[in-house]
């Protein structure tokens, strides 16, 4: 996994934090607990290994609390590993926060010197770069004023302007884009483009998949302190979305086991006959599955148990994550009643041309007899997600575009 | 914890920042760092020469007292600010892999610059009033004693700063400790007024050794030093104590400073 060509190599990296349940910040507190604190050990990173080559632009993604920032701080040497190794070759600068060491009581000029020194620039090079820094930050008239008189936008501009002058072989960037307006974000993107062209190695922690896909050569997905996947930005972006919708990657296929059906409204007809919904789901290659790619056709399957042969209708409601009722699929629309036989019945539904946009969906199912009585109704029979790049609107349709210039 | 070249640049920047911030917005500015010891001096002068009449037992007691207060101000300020330095720079430590010793040392350098300026003013005053004293060629030992004092201060600050990260009580403990050190070290009183058997104990302190050494070479040969009390044996013991304190400070700081980022 790691070899000598790597500029950064991380091997079996483990980081545990001891979190005291009630931290006694005093000797008395420690004396009272006889030195033994009630500590909960928290495993932030669990045997993480990977290597990064010179000049690579690598994204680290994962949900909040997955260990991204801890990993970055370990690579930067801010934290020490509990076990395992981090090897870094070359001069590394972490941008965990912009404007580290900024002091509101100092002038803009003084802060430039302080911050740039902390970023590893020598006094002479700051002298040399000073005019560029001020010009880029567009703060020419403000440099002799105290930082506390700056707007937050001005502070960020100054900090960013210093940060991009920092001369490093390796940059660690943590969510820098989370701050600032859109013109600032554009500047960040320009800067990323510029470092991508150079042979600077970059590790970028972000939630923004479009940036990962645009700039990264590779991406690493962290989940609960473990490397869940390393791969192309596209792959990782899809896996990350799957994670975000609350699904573990191992659960991508649901073996035909029965869901626990709750929230149901059940009834029998006058003769005591009944139909029960057992289970259901999205089916791919004849197997239950809880995720599909955008554009892939969606087939649904229901399994029911009927106590007698009879005619019924089935209604399926598709709801999006905001609980909007998107689509009503109903057997009545086919003008044909379904003839259920006694026993276990499998119903396959193929909604033709249905293209759901990427997101999470919920299925509600109702089974009714010919006179409209509800045999069984399940509010939340199953959920599934559609993976893919974000799209506007609720659903998508294929469309043909023609340009007619001679009208 | 090796000191790199760039660490010096960071040290310089931190010291400059500290100076700018300290006297900002005050109209007297730097004069305040002179005013404090001078005010203390005025009070002690009144009490110890007029009420308690310590000064009768030695010549140049005034200079003796003033230099004592300046050296004491350095030690107490540097250790208190040094103790808090790591915690007050938490923002830096959590975001950069900065050499932590630079942060502690920067506070001591600031205090040292203050001390040197104070001593310079004192020297100038003595020269103008014709009260200067020259102990001969051995005056070259003054920087050695001063270096000893600074090293002791750095070591104590390292230990306190490390402890303070984990237990904020150290702050209160040290306040009391400083009071004890202040009265058990001959900063304000001449050693001659202390009974012989107590003298043997208090002159074993490295702090007393450095303070008296500096005074003996610059004020009057009447100053009683550790050497005069215990000879080379005492100097040897004090040397060992220094090695032990510095060694312990370095060890504990080198080990713990790696974990500061996650414990502050």
HADDOCK unambig.tbl for C-alpha pairs under 7 A between the chains (distance, minus, plus):
assign (segid A and resid 25 and name CA) (segid B and resid 166 and name CA) 6.66 0.50 0.50
assign (segid A and resid 25 and name CA) (segid B and resid 167 and name CA) 5.38 0.50 0.50
assign (segid A and resid 25 and name CA) (segid B and resid 168 and name CA) 6.44 0.50 0.50
assign (segid A and resid 26 and name CA) (segid B and resid 167 and name CA) 4.87 0.50 0.50
assign (segid A and resid 26 and name CA) (segid B and resid 168 and name CA) 5.99 0.50 0.50
assign (segid A and resid 26 and name CA) (segid B and resid 169 and name CA) 5.58 0.50 0.50
assign (segid A and resid 27 and name CA) (segid B and resid 167 and name CA) 6.27 0.50 0.50
assign (segid A and resid 27 and name CA) (segid B and resid 169 and name CA) 6.53 0.50 0.50
assign (segid A and resid 76 and name CA) (segid B and resid 97 and name CA) 6.47 0.50 0.50
assign (segid A and resid 77 and name CA) (segid B and resid 97 and name CA) 5.60 0.50 0.50
assign (segid A and resid 78 and name CA) (segid B and resid 94 and name CA) 6.74 0.50 0.50
assign (segid A and resid 78 and name CA) (segid B and resid 96 and name CA) 6.19 0.50 0.50
assign (segid A and resid 78 and name CA) (segid B and resid 97 and name CA) 4.72 0.50 0.50
assign (segid A and resid 78 and name CA) (segid B and resid 261 and name CA) 6.34 0.50 0.50
assign (segid A and resid 79 and name CA) (segid B and resid 259 and name CA) 6.72 0.50 0.50
assign (segid A and resid 79 and name CA) (segid B and resid 261 and name CA) 6.40 0.50 0.50
assign (segid A and resid 79 and name CA) (segid B and resid 262 and name CA) 6.77 0.50 0.50
assign (segid A and resid 80 and name CA) (segid B and resid 258 and name CA) 6.58 0.50 0.50
assign (segid A and resid 80 and name CA) (segid B and resid 259 and name CA) 6.85 0.50 0.50
assign (segid A and resid 94 and name CA) (segid B and resid 96 and name CA) 6.69 0.50 0.50
assign (segid A and resid 96 and name CA) (segid B and resid 95 and name CA) 5.91 0.50 0.50
assign (segid A and resid 97 and name CA) (segid B and resid 95 and name CA) 6.89 0.50 0.50
assign (segid A and resid 100 and name CA) (segid B and resid 92 and name CA) 6.31 0.50 0.50
assign (segid A and resid 101 and name CA) (segid B and resid 92 and name CA) 6.03 0.50 0.50
assign (segid A and resid 114 and name CA) (segid B and resid 13 and name CA) 5.93 0.50 0.50
assign (segid A and resid 117 and name CA) (segid B and resid 9 and name CA) 6.92 0.50 0.50
assign (segid A and resid 117 and name CA) (segid B and resid 10 and name CA) 6.04 0.50 0.50
assign (segid A and resid 118 and name CA) (segid B and resid 10 and name CA) 6.35 0.50 0.50
